[in-house]
Amino acid sequence: MSGTKTFSNEAAERYALALFEISNESSELDVVELKVSQLLKIYHENSEFRNFIKNPTNHLDIQIKVFDKISNIFVFDNNLKNFFKLIMYFIIQWV
């Protein structure tokens, strides 16, 4: 992998650090790591979910409704739920 950083790499690092700090401050780092790992597993194993997330034609409100349901199933805390909503918002704006 190249050592060159792009805007998206730098942004991803900042968001990851922010999630780490929030999770660490609230003593939920282990739980957040588990929840993110579970979500990533579904993302990698389910092409329909992956395509839904990547599809720029999906409206943000629809993606947030779907993600709210996923958050409830996985019992995400408010910090993690809001973090992912923020990420979805920025992904839609950058596409």
C-alpha positions as CSV (number, residue, x, y, z in Angstrom):
1,M,0.0,0.0,0.0
2,S,1.3,3.4,-0.8
3,G,2.4,5.8,1.9
4,T,0.6,8.7,0.2
5,K,-2.4,10.0,2.1
6,T,-5.5,11.1,0.3
7,F,-8.3,13.3,1.7
8,S,-10.5,10.3,2.3
9,N,-7.7,8.4,4.1
10,E,-7.0,11.3,6.4
11,A,-10.8,11.8,7.0
12,A,-11.2,8.1,7.8
13,E,-8.3,8.3,10.3
14,R,-9.8,11.3,12.0
15,Y,-13.3,9.7,12.3
16,A,-11.8,6.5,13.6
17,L,-9.8,8.4,16.2
18,A,-12.9,10.3,17.2
19,L,-14.9,7.0,17.7
20,F,-12.0,5.5,19.6
21,E,-11.8,8.6,21.9
22,I,-15.6,8.7,22.6
23,S,-15.7,5.0,23.2
24,N,-12.7,5.1,25.5
25,E,-14.0,8.0,27.5
26,S,-17.3,6.2,28.1
27,S,-15.5,3.0,28.9
28,E,-17.3,1.2,26.0
29,L,-14.3,0.5,23.8
30,D,-14.7,-3.3,23.9
31,V,-18.4,-3.1,23.2
32,V,-18.0,-0.7,20.3
33,E,-15.2,-2.8,18.8
34,L,-17.5,-5.9,19.0
35,K,-20.4,-4.0,17.4
36,V,-18.3,-2.6,14.6
37,S,-16.8,-6.0,13.9
38,Q,-20.2,-7.5,13.7
39,L,-21.4,-4.8,11.3
40,L,-18.2,-5.2,9.1
41,K,-18.8,-9.0,9.0
42,I,-22.3,-8.4,7.6
43,Y,-21.0,-5.8,5.2
44,H,-18.3,-8.2,3.8
45,E,-20.6,-11.2,3.7
46,N,-23.8,-9.6,2.3
47,S,-23.5,-8.0,-1.2
48,E,-27.0,-6.7,-1.0
49,F,-26.2,-4.7,2.2
50,R,-22.9,-3.6,0.7
51,N,-24.5,-2.3,-2.5
52,F,-27.2,-0.5,-0.5
53,I,-24.6,1.3,1.5
54,K,-22.5,2.2,-1.5
55,N,-25.4,3.2,-3.8
56,P,-25.3,7.0,-4.0
57,T,-28.9,7.1,-5.4
58,N,-30.3,6.0,-2.0
59,H,-31.7,8.9,-0.2
60,L,-30.1,9.7,3.2
61,D,-33.4,9.4,5.0
62,I,-33.9,5.9,3.7
63,Q,-30.4,4.9,4.6
64,I,-30.9,6.3,8.1
65,K,-34.2,4.4,8.6
66,V,-32.5,1.2,7.5
67,F,-29.5,1.9,9.8
68,D,-31.8,2.7,12.7
69,K,-33.3,-0.8,12.3
70,I,-29.8,-2.4,12.1
71,S,-28.8,-0.3,15.2
72,N,-31.7,-1.7,17.1
73,I,-31.0,-5.3,16.2
74,F,-27.3,-4.9,17.2
75,V,-28.2,-2.8,20.2
76,F,-25.8,0.1,19.3
77,D,-25.5,2.7,21.9
78,N,-26.4,6.3,21.0
79,N,-22.7,7.3,20.4
80,L,-22.2,4.5,17.9
81,K,-25.5,5.1,16.3
82,N,-24.9,8.8,15.9
83,F,-21.4,8.2,14.6
84,F,-22.6,6.0,11.8
85,K,-25.4,8.4,10.9
86,L,-22.8,11.2,10.6
87,I,-20.6,9.0,8.4
88,M,-23.5,8.2,6.2
89,Y,-24.3,11.9,5.9
90,F,-20.8,12.7,4.8
91,I,-20.6,9.8,2.4
92,I,-23.8,11.0,0.6
93,Q,-22.4,14.5,0.5
94,W,-19.1,13.5,-1.0
95,V,-20.4,11.2,-3.7
